[in-house]
């Protein structure tokens, strides 16, 4: 029993003193044990080195906990094997092995505890890591968040989100235009910080458009219910409704949405029903991120269009419209110029 008590005491002192939690008396007791013989001293400094290695790993930019653990484990196995060979002889070395064998088992326990703590630490780091997704030019980028929510961002948009959601809410931020299909979770509201608004949902799909420099920001709901908070104002919008924020005077209003092509930039599906031709060309510009100009505005005055386009190229769409209205187009300097025939 005395041996066991002594082992427990050494274990307690190692844990406390190497973590900086022991008092002066305990520190002196451990020092006396450490200086008792070479083996005790070697073991003490070996464990101390291992602790420093773990601390260094935790401060590194990139951490591979599995590699770190295997490296430390191999050191323990190597030293244990050496002392096992020595223990095969009788006398002093055999006795020394008993102490060293215990100490290496203690070291293994220390490293096991540290590996669990390090794994939790790494999870905390990952959970708090903020990722930035940027779409350039005409590209549309997609990402699936840790909760299963799908997000598509339009060209020019910047979307920031954590690698893992934790806590009572799922919070992200957006600049530009994006379409969200949010996974339902009534216990953890999904919150988007965008422009001067906070968009709060539980599980729904909707489009947000808040382009930098634009005087307006809009939210169009496809399914479910969305809450918009802007300063002291707040509105609830349902399927088929739009919330509009005037970013100059901070007024927030909602109305029935008439734009059936609000997410065409993502789906490339366009529907025109008695749509003014000027509005149709504006939709095409936004959908394909192109510039369209006219030799004269009278070319499209008082004209409407009825047509559906499903993922066709912009050249196909322009050719169809131009042939219908006896127009022609020419692509030059990143601009489609529409003129009469």
C-alpha positions as CSV (number, residue, x, y, z in Angstrom):
1,X,0.0,0.0,0.0
2,X,2.8,2.4,0.8
3,X,4.2,2.0,-2.7
4,X,0.7,2.7,-4.2
5,X,0.3,5.7,-2.0
6,X,3.7,7.0,-3.0
7,X,2.9,6.4,-6.7
8,X,-0.3,8.4,-6.3
9,X,1.5,11.1,-4.5
10,X,4.1,11.5,-7.3
11,X,1.4,11.4,-9.9
12,X,-0.5,14.2,-8.0
13,X,2.6,16.3,-7.7
14,X,3.5,15.9,-11.4
15,X,0.1,16.9,-12.5
16,X,-0.1,19.9,-10.3
17,X,3.4,21.2,-10.6
18,X,3.8,20.8,-14.3
19,X,0.6,22.6,-14.9
20,X,1.7,25.4,-12.5
21,X,-0.9,24.8,-9.8
22,X,1.2,23.4,-6.9
23,X,2.3,25.4,-3.8
24,X,5.8,26.0,-2.6
25,X,5.8,22.9,-0.3
26,X,4.6,20.6,-3.1
27,X,7.1,22.1,-5.5
28,X,9.9,21.4,-3.1
29,X,8.7,17.9,-2.5
30,X,8.6,17.2,-6.2
31,X,12.1,18.7,-6.6
32,X,13.5,16.4,-3.9
33,X,12.0,13.4,-5.7
34,X,13.3,14.6,-9.0
35,X,16.8,15.1,-7.6
36,X,16.8,11.7,-5.8
37,X,18.3,9.9,-8.8
38,X,19.0,10.3,-12.5
39,X,16.0,8.2,-13.6
40,X,13.5,10.4,-11.7
41,X,15.1,13.6,-13.2
42,X,15.1,12.2,-16.7
43,X,11.5,11.2,-16.5
44,X,10.5,14.6,-15.1
45,X,12.2,16.6,-17.9
46,X,10.8,14.2,-20.5
47,X,7.2,14.8,-19.4
48,X,8.0,18.5,-19.2
49,X,9.2,18.4,-22.8
50,X,6.1,16.6,-23.9
51,X,3.9,19.3,-22.3
52,X,5.9,22.0,-24.1
53,X,5.4,20.1,-27.4
54,X,1.7,20.1,-26.9
55,X,1.6,23.8,-26.0
56,X,3.6,24.5,-29.2
57,X,1.2,22.4,-31.3
58,X,-1.8,24.3,-29.8
59,X,-0.2,27.6,-30.9
60,X,0.6,26.4,-34.4
61,X,-1.4,27.7,-37.4
62,X,-1.9,24.1,-38.6
63,X,-2.4,21.3,-36.1
64,X,-2.4,17.6,-36.8
65,X,-3.4,16.0,-33.4
66,X,-3.1,12.4,-34.8
67,X,0.5,13.0,-36.0
68,X,1.4,14.7,-32.7
69,X,0.0,11.9,-30.6
70,X,1.7,9.1,-32.6
71,X,5.0,11.0,-32.3
72,X,4.8,11.3,-28.5
73,X,3.5,7.7,-28.2
74,X,6.5,6.4,-30.1
75,X,8.8,8.2,-27.7
76,X,7.1,6.4,-24.8
77,X,7.2,3.0,-26.5
78,X,10.9,3.5,-27.4
79,X,11.9,4.4,-23.9
80,X,9.8,1.7,-22.4
81,X,11.4,-0.9,-24.7
82,X,14.9,0.2,-23.6
83,X,14.1,0.0,-19.9
84,X,12.4,-3.4,-20.5
85,X,15.7,-4.7,-21.8
86,X,17.6,-3.4,-18.8
87,X,15.0,-5.0,-16.4
88,X,15.9,-8.5,-17.6
89,X,19.1,-8.2,-15.5
90,X,18.9,-8.6,-11.8
91,X,19.7,-6.1,-9.1
92,X,19.5,-2.4,-9.2
93,X,18.4,-2.0,-12.8
94,X,15.5,-4.4,-12.2
95,X,14.3,-2.2,-9.4
96,X,14.8,0.9,-11.5
97,X,12.6,-0.6,-14.2
98,X,9.7,-0.9,-11.8
99,X,9.8,2.8,-11.1
100,X,10.4,3.7,-14.7
101,X,7.7,1.4,-15.9
102,X,5.2,3.1,-13.6
103,X,6.4,6.5,-14.7
104,X,6.0,5.8,-18.4
105,X,2.5,4.5,-17.7
106,X,1.9,7.8,-15.9
107,X,3.3,9.6,-19.0
108,X,0.9,7.7,-21.2
109,X,-2.0,8.7,-19.0
110,X,-0.8,12.3,-19.1
111,X,-0.7,12.3,-22.9
112,X,-4.1,10.6,-23.2
113,X,-5.6,13.4,-21.1
114,X,-3.8,16.0,-23.1
115,X,-4.9,14.4,-26.4
116,X,-8.5,14.6,-25.2
117,X,-8.1,18.2,-24.2
118,X,-6.3,19.0,-27.4
119,X,-9.1,17.4,-29.5
120,X,-11.6,19.6,-27.6
121,X,-9.4,22.6,-28.1
122,X,-9.2,21.9,-31.9
123,X,-12.9,21.5,-32.1
124,X,-13.3,24.9,-30.4
125,X,-10.9,26.4,-32.9
126,X,-12.7,24.9,-35.9
127,X,-16.1,26.0,-34.5
128,X,-14.9,29.6,-34.1
129,X,-13.1,29.7,-37.5
130,X,-14.8,32.1,-39.9
131,X,-14.7,31.3,-43.6
132,X,-15.1,33.8,-46.4
133,X,-16.6,32.8,-49.7
134,X,-16.4,35.4,-52.5
135,X,-18.0,35.2,-56.0
136,X,-16.2,37.2,-58.7
137,X,-17.6,38.6,-62.0
138,X,-20.4,36.5,-63.4
139,X,-19.7,33.3,-61.3
140,X,-22.2,31.9,-58.9
141,X,-20.8,30.0,-56.0
142,X,-22.4,27.4,-53.7
143,X,-21.7,26.2,-50.2
144,X,-23.4,23.8,-47.7
145,X,-23.1,24.9,-44.1
146,X,-22.5,22.6,-41.2
147,X,-26.2,22.5,-40.4
148,X,-27.1,21.4,-43.9
149,X,-28.2,24.9,-45.0
150,X,-27.5,25.6,-48.7
151,X,-26.3,29.0,-49.9
152,X,-25.7,30.3,-53.4
153,X,-24.0,33.7,-53.8
154,X,-24.1,35.9,-56.8
155,X,-21.2,37.5,-58.6
156,X,-19.7,40.3,-56.5
157,X,-21.0,38.9,-53.2
158,X,-19.0,38.1,-50.1
159,X,-20.4,35.6,-47.6
160,X,-18.9,34.8,-44.2
161,X,-19.8,31.8,-42.1
162,X,-18.3,29.7,-39.3
163,X,-17.0,26.2,-39.9
164,X,-19.3,24.9,-37.2
165,X,-22.3,26.5,-35.6
166,X,-22.3,26.5,-31.8
167,X,-24.4,28.2,-29.2
168,X,-28.0,29.3,-29.3
169,X,-28.0,30.8,-32.8
170,X,-26.6,30.2,-36.3
171,X,-25.1,33.5,-37.4
172,X,-23.6,34.5,-40.8
173,X,-23.0,37.7,-42.7
174,X,-23.5,38.8,-46.3
175,X,-22.6,41.6,-48.6
176,X,-24.2,41.4,-52.1
177,X,-26.8,38.9,-53.3
178,X,-27.5,35.4,-52.2
179,X,-30.2,32.7,-52.1
180,X,-30.6,30.7,-48.8
181,X,-32.3,27.4,-48.3
182,X,-32.1,27.2,-44.5
183,X,-32.4,23.9,-42.7
184,X,-35.2,24.0,-40.1
185,X,-34.1,24.2,-36.5
186,X,-36.5,25.8,-34.1
187,X,-34.1,25.8,-31.2
188,X,-31.4,27.6,-33.1
189,X,-32.5,30.6,-35.3
190,X,-30.6,31.4,-38.4
191,X,-29.4,35.0,-38.5
192,X,-27.9,36.9,-41.5
193,X,-26.3,40.2,-40.9
194,X,-26.6,42.2,-44.1
195,X,-26.5,45.9,-45.0
196,X,-28.3,47.6,-42.1
197,X,-30.6,44.6,-41.5
198,X,-30.8,41.5,-39.5
199,X,-32.6,38.7,-41.3
200,X,-33.9,36.0,-38.8
201,X,-35.4,32.7,-39.8
202,X,-35.9,29.2,-38.4
203,X,-36.1,27.3,-41.7
204,X,-37.1,28.7,-45.0
205,X,-35.9,29.7,-48.5
206,X,-35.4,33.3,-49.6
207,X,-33.3,35.7,-51.7
208,X,-31.4,38.7,-50.3
209,X,-30.1,41.5,-52.4
210,X,-28.0,44.2,-50.8
211,X,-25.4,45.4,-53.3
212,X,-22.7,47.8,-51.9
213,X,-23.6,51.3,-53.0
214,X,-27.2,50.5,-53.8
215,X,-29.7,52.7,-52.0
216,X,-32.0,49.7,-51.4
217,X,-31.8,46.2,-50.0
218,X,-34.5,43.6,-50.5
219,X,-35.5,40.2,-49.2
220,X,-37.9,38.0,-51.2
221,X,-39.4,34.9,-49.6
222,X,-39.9,31.7,-51.5
223,X,-41.1,29.5,-48.7
224,X,-41.7,30.0,-45.0
225,X,-41.6,33.1,-42.9
226,X,-38.7,35.6,-42.5
227,X,-38.3,38.4,-39.9
228,X,-36.5,41.5,-40.9
229,X,-35.1,43.9,-38.3
230,X,-33.7,47.2,-39.2
231,X,-33.0,49.6,-36.3
232,X,-36.3,50.1,-34.5
233,X,-38.4,48.6,-37.3
234,X,-39.3,45.0,-37.8
235,X,-41.5,43.2,-40.3
236,X,-42.6,39.6,-41.0
237,X,-42.8,38.5,-44.6
238,X,-44.3,35.4,-46.0
239,X,-44.1,33.5,-49.2
240,X,-44.5,35.8,-52.2
241,X,-43.8,38.9,-50.2
242,X,-40.8,41.3,-50.4
243,X,-39.2,43.5,-47.7
244,X,-37.5,46.6,-48.9
245,X,-35.1,48.7,-46.9
246,X,-34.3,52.3,-47.9
247,X,-30.7,52.5,-46.8
248,X,-30.8,56.3,-46.9
249,X,-33.8,57.1,-44.6
250,X,-33.8,53.6,-42.9
251,X,-37.5,53.0,-43.7
252,X,-38.6,49.4,-44.0
253,X,-41.7,48.3,-45.9
254,X,-43.2,45.1,-47.3
255,X,-45.3,44.4,-50.3
256,X,-46.5,41.6,-52.5
257,X,-43.7,40.5,-54.8
258,X,-44.3,40.8,-58.6
259,X,-40.8,39.7,-59.7
260,X,-41.0,36.0,-60.6
261,X,-37.4,36.1,-61.8
262,X,-35.8,37.1,-58.5
263,X,-33.6,34.0,-58.3
264,X,-33.0,33.6,-62.1
265,X,-29.4,34.6,-61.5
266,X,-29.0,31.3,-59.7
267,X,-31.3,29.0,-61.6
268,X,-31.0,30.6,-65.1
269,X,-34.7,30.0,-65.5
270,X,-36.5,33.1,-66.8
271,X,-40.2,33.6,-67.3
272,X,-41.7,36.7,-69.1
273,X,-45.5,37.3,-69.1
274,X,-46.5,40.4,-70.9
275,X,-43.3,41.9,-69.6
276,X,-42.1,45.2,-71.0
277,X,-39.1,44.6,-73.2
278,X,-37.0,47.1,-71.3
279,X,-37.7,45.2,-68.1
280,X,-36.9,41.9,-69.8
281,X,-33.5,43.1,-71.0
282,X,-32.8,44.3,-67.4
283,X,-33.6,40.9,-66.1
284,X,-31.2,39.3,-68.7
285,X,-28.5,41.7,-67.6
286,X,-28.8,40.8,-64.0
287,X,-29.1,37.1,-64.7
288,X,-26.0,36.8,-66.9
289,X,-24.0,39.7,-65.5
290,X,-23.7,41.4,-68.8
291,X,-24.2,44.9,-70.2
292,X,-26.9,45.6,-72.8
293,X,-27.2,48.9,-74.6
294,X,-29.5,50.1,-77.4
295,X,-28.7,52.2,-80.5
296,X,-32.0,54.1,-79.7
297,X,-34.5,53.6,-76.8
298,X,-37.4,53.7,-79.3
299,X,-36.4,50.2,-80.4
300,X,-38.1,48.7,-77.3
301,X,-40.7,51.3,-76.4
302,X,-44.2,50.0,-76.0
303,X,-43.2,46.4,-76.6
304,X,-43.9,43.4,-74.3
305,X,-42.7,39.8,-74.4
306,X,-44.2,36.4,-73.5
307,X,-41.5,33.7,-73.3
308,X,-39.8,31.1,-71.0
309,X,-36.1,30.4,-71.1
310,X,-34.7,27.4,-69.2
311,X,-30.9,27.5,-68.7
312,X,-30.3,28.7,-72.3
313,X,-27.2,30.7,-73.2
314,X,-27.5,34.4,-73.4
315,X,-26.7,34.3,-77.1
316,X,-29.7,32.0,-77.7
317,X,-32.0,34.3,-75.7
318,X,-30.8,37.5,-77.5
319,X,-31.1,35.8,-80.9
320,X,-34.7,34.7,-80.1
321,X,-35.8,38.1,-78.9
322,X,-34.1,39.9,-81.8
323,X,-35.6,37.7,-84.4
324,X,-39.0,38.2,-82.9
325,X,-38.8,42.0,-82.9
326,X,-36.7,42.5,-86.0
327,X,-33.6,43.5,-84.1
328,X,-30.0,42.5,-84.2
329,X,-27.2,42.4,-81.7
330,X,-23.4,42.9,-81.8
331,X,-21.0,42.0,-79.0
332,X,-18.2,44.5,-78.6
333,X,-16.1,45.6,-75.6
334,X,-18.0,43.4,-73.1
335,X,-21.3,45.0,-74.2
336,X,-24.2,43.6,-76.3
337,X,-25.4,46.4,-78.5
338,X,-29.0,46.1,-79.8
339,X,-30.0,47.9,-83.0
340,X,-32.7,47.7,-85.7
341,X,-32.3,45.7,-88.8
